C-alpha cells in the first residue's frame, strides 16, 4: 500500500483565498481603471515619464534648429512615481478556522483584497488636490453649471483625449447643494425635463451615467468635510498607476501560535502624469 500525500486545509484553500481577494480588487476599483496603467517590472523603484516640448513649424526655407527640450514644457517633467509595498496580514488560528461555519480562509482573502482596494483608491483620489486647475473652492457652497463647462473646456484646451471622467464623493452628487440639483427641474436647472435627458435619469433612477460630457463616478474614499472635498474631472493621461508587482498571497505556518499567517501584498505607486489633463472639483457637502 502506497503512502498518502496530504496538505493542510488552508493550503488547499489558497486558490479560494486568491480568488476572493481578486474579486474584491475587481469590484472595488473606482479610479484605477480610469487612469493610465503602467507595468513597471524592470529595475528601479522610481518610474519617470519625461515630456518633450513641442516644436514650432516655420514658414520659410531657412529653418532654425530647435532643441528637444524636456525642461520647459507645460507639464512637470519628468512625472515621477515611487513604488512601495502595500499589504495586509491575518493570523488565522486553527481553532477559529475549524470552529467557524464559513470558510475563514476565504473571508481572510476578501478582507485582504478589500483593504488593498481601499488603499489604492485612497492613494489615487488623494492626487486630485494636486491638479493646479481648481474649478471650485473650499468656501463655494454649491456646484454650478459653469463649473462643469469650465472643466470640460479646460481639458479640451490642453488636448486631453476623450473620454472624460468626473469622480465625486457621493455627498457631492446626492445633496441639496450637489450635482443632482443641476437637473432637479428648478428654474436654473440644465435640461431638466424630457425623455432620455439626464434629469429624467436622476428622477427615475437616482443616477446618471453621463453628465455634460463626463462619465460620472461616485467614490466615498474621497475625503470630505463641510468645507473641503475634492473630486476631479480628468482624462486617462492625468494620473498614472505604476504596478511593480501585482497581488501576491503568501501562507506561512506558525506552529507556536497554532495558526496560519495569511499575507497579501502588492508593490505599486502613483503620480500626476499630465497635470493639465485634470481639474480639481472642490466643493463642500453642504452650505
C-alpha positions in Angstrom: 0.0 0.0 0.0 1.5 3.3 -1.0 1.7 6.3 1.3 -0.7 9.2 1.0 0.3 12.7 0.3 -1.6 15.2 2.4 -1.8 19.0 2.6 -3.2 21.3 5.2 -6.7 22.5 4.8 -5.5 26.1 4.4 -3.1 25.2 1.6 -6.0 23.6 -0.3 -7.8 26.9 0.2 -5.1 29.0 -1.4 -6.9 29.3 -4.7 -10.1 30.3 -2.9 -8.1 33.0 -0.9 -6.6 34.4 -4.1 -10.0 34.3 -5.9 -11.7 36.1 -3.1 -9.0 38.7 -2.9 -9.1 39.3 -6.7 -12.9 39.6 -6.5 -12.6 42.4 -4.1 -9.9 44.1 -6.2 -12.2 43.9 -9.3 -15.4 45.0 -7.6 -14.0 47.9 -5.5 -11.8 49.7 -8.0 -13.1 53.1 -9.0 -10.3 55.3 -10.1 -7.6 52.8 -11.2 -9.4 51.6 -14.4 -9.9 55.3 -15.4 -6.2 56.3 -15.3 -3.0 55.3 -17.1 -1.8 51.9 -16.1 2.0 51.3 -16.1 3.6 47.9 -15.9 6.9 48.7 -14.2 8.5 45.3 -13.9 12.1 46.3 -14.7 14.8 47.6 -12.4 14.4 50.6 -10.1 11.7 51.9 -7.8 11.1 55.3 -9.3 9.2 55.4 -12.6 9.8 58.6 -14.6 7.9 59.8 -17.6 9.6 62.8 -19.3 7.8 65.2 -21.5 9.4 66.8 -24.6 8.4 70.3 -25.6 6.5 70.7 -28.9 8.3 72.0 -31.9 7.1 75.1 -33.9 6.8 74.8 -37.6 8.3 77.6 -39.6 7.1 79.3 -42.8 10.2 79.7 -45.0 13.0 77.6 -46.4 15.7 78.8 -43.9 14.9 76.8 -40.8 16.4 77.3 -37.4 17.5 74.3 -35.3 15.1 73.6 -32.4 16.3 71.8 -29.3 14.4 68.8 -28.0 13.6 70.2 -24.5 12.2 68.2 -21.6 12.5 71.0 -19.0 10.4 73.9 -20.1 7.2 72.3 -21.3 3.7 72.9 -19.8 3.8 69.7 -17.7 6.1 68.7 -14.8 8.9 66.7 -16.3 9.6 64.0 -15.5 6.5 62.6 -13.9 8.0 60.5 -11.0 6.2 57.8 -9.1 7.9 55.9 -6.3 6.7 52.4 -5.8 6.3 50.9 -2.4 4.8 47.8 -0.6 1.1 47.8 0.3 -0.2 44.8 2.2 -2.4 43.2 4.8 -1.8 40.3 7.2 -4.1 37.9 9.0 -3.1 35.4 11.6 -5.8 32.7 11.4 -5.9 30.5 14.4 -6.7 26.8 13.7 -9.4 26.7 16.3 -11.1 29.8 14.8 -10.9 28.3 11.4 -12.2 24.9 12.4 -14.9 26.3 14.6 -16.4 28.6 12.0 -19.3 27.9 9.8 -17.9 30.0 7.0 -14.6 29.3 5.3 -12.4 31.8 7.2 -9.6 31.4 4.7 -11.9 32.8 2.1 -13.0 35.6 4.4 -9.4 36.5 5.0 -8.9 36.7 1.2 -11.9 39.0 0.9 -10.7 41.3 3.7 -7.2 41.4 2.3 -8.4 42.2 -1.1 -10.8 44.9 0.2 -8.0 46.6 2.2 -5.8 46.7 -0.8 -8.6 48.2 -3.0 -9.2 50.9 -0.4 -5.5 51.7 -0.1 -5.0 52.0 -3.8 -8.2 54.1 -4.3 -7.3 56.4 -1.4 -3.8 56.9 -2.9 -5.3 57.8 -6.3 -8.1 60.1 -5.1 -5.6 62.0 -2.8 -3.9 63.1 -6.0 -7.0 65.1 -7.0 -5.9 68.0 -4.9 -2.6 68.1 -6.8 -4.2 69.4 -10.0 -3.3 73.1 -10.4 -6.7 73.9 -12.0 -9.4 74.0 -9.4 -13.0 74.7 -10.6 -14.4 75.2 -7.1 -13.1 76.3 -3.8 -13.2 75.3 -0.1 -15.9 78.0 0.6 -18.1 77.5 -2.5 -21.5 76.4 -1.2 -22.9 74.6 -4.3 -21.9 73.3 -7.7 -22.9 75.5 -10.7 -23.3 74.5 -14.4 -20.3 76.8 -15.2 -18.0 74.5 -13.1 -18.6 71.6 -15.4 -18.5 73.8 -18.5 -15.1 75.2 -17.4 -13.7 71.8 -16.6 -14.7 70.4 -19.9 -13.3 73.4 -21.7 -10.0 73.3 -19.8 -9.4 69.6 -20.8 -10.2 70.4 -24.4 -7.9 73.4 -24.4 -4.9 71.3 -23.4 -5.7 68.5 -25.9 -6.7 65.9 -23.3 -8.1 62.9 -25.2 -11.6 61.6 -24.6 -13.3 60.1 -22.7 -13.5 62.4 -19.7 -14.4 61.2 -16.2 -16.0 63.1 -13.3 -15.3 61.4 -9.9 -17.1 62.9 -6.9 -17.9 62.0 -3.3 -21.5 60.7 -3.1 -22.4 63.8 -1.0 -21.1 66.0 -3.8 -23.6 64.3 -6.1 -26.7 63.4 -3.9 -27.1 66.5 -1.8 -29.2 69.6 -1.8 -26.1 71.6 -2.9 -24.6 68.9 -5.1 -24.5 67.8 -8.7 -28.1 66.5 -8.7 -29.6 69.9 -8.2 -28.4 70.9 -11.6 -31.1 68.6 -13.0 -34.0 69.0 -10.4 -36.5 70.9 -12.6 -35.8 74.2 -10.8 -35.7 77.5 -12.7 -31.9 77.3 -13.2 -31.7 73.6 -13.9 -30.0 72.2 -17.0 -32.4 70.5 -19.4 -34.3 69.1 -16.5 -37.3 67.7 -18.5 -37.8 65.4 -21.4 -37.4 61.8 -22.3 -33.9 60.5 -22.3 -32.4 63.5 -20.5 -30.0 63.5 -17.6 -32.8 65.0 -15.5 -35.0 62.0 -16.2 -32.3 59.6 -15.3 -31.8 61.3 -11.9 -35.6 61.5 -11.3 -36.2 57.8 -12.2 -33.0 56.0 -11.2 -31.3 58.5 -8.9 -28.2 58.3 -11.0 -27.0 59.3 -14.4 -24.2 57.5 -16.3 -23.0 60.7 -18.1 -23.3 64.3 -17.2 -22.4 67.1 -19.6 -19.7 65.1 -21.4 -18.3 63.3 -18.4 -18.7 59.7 -17.3 -19.9 60.1 -13.7 -18.5 58.0 -10.9 -19.2 58.1 -7.1 -16.3 57.4 -4.8 -16.7 57.5 -1.0 -13.0 57.3 -0.5 -12.7 61.0 -1.3 -12.0 62.9 1.9 -15.0 65.2 2.5 -16.0 67.6 5.3 -18.2 70.7 5.4 -15.5 73.0 4.0 -13.4 70.9 1.7 -13.9 67.9 -0.6 -12.0 67.4 -3.8 -13.3 65.3 -6.6 -11.8 65.6 -10.1 -12.6 65.9 -13.8 -9.9 64.3 -15.9 -8.8 62.3 -18.9 -6.9 59.0 -18.6 -3.5 60.6 -19.0 -3.9 62.8 -16.0 -2.7 60.2 -13.5 -0.5 57.1 -13.7 -0.8 54.0 -11.5 2.5 52.2 -11.6 2.5 48.5 -10.9 5.8 46.9 -9.8 4.2 43.6 -8.7 0.5 42.7 -8.6 -1.3 40.9 -5.8 0.6 38.1 -4.1 -0.8 35.8 -1.5 1.6 34.1 0.9 1.0 31.5 3.6 3.3 30.7 6.5 2.7 28.2 9.2 3.1 29.5 12.8 3.3 26.3 14.9 3.8 28.2 18.2 0.6 30.1 17.7 -1.2 27.1 16.1 -2.2 29.3 13.3 -1.5 30.2 9.7 -0.3 33.6 8.6 -2.0 34.9 5.5 -0.3 37.8 3.9 -1.5 39.7 0.8 0.6 42.4 -0.8 1.3 44.4 -3.9 4.0 46.8 -4.9 2.8 49.9 -6.7 2.9 53.7 -6.8 1.1 56.7 -8.3 1.7 60.2 -9.5 0.3 63.0 -11.6 1.2 62.3 -15.2 -0.3 65.2 -17.1 -1.4 68.0 -14.7 -3.3 69.9 -17.4 -5.4 66.8 -18.2 -7.1 67.0 -14.9 -9.2 69.6 -12.9 -9.8 69.6 -9.2 -13.5 69.8 -8.4 -13.5 71.2 -4.8 -16.9 71.6 -3.1 -18.3 71.0 0.4 -21.1 68.5 1.1 -23.5 71.3 2.2 -23.6 75.0 2.8 
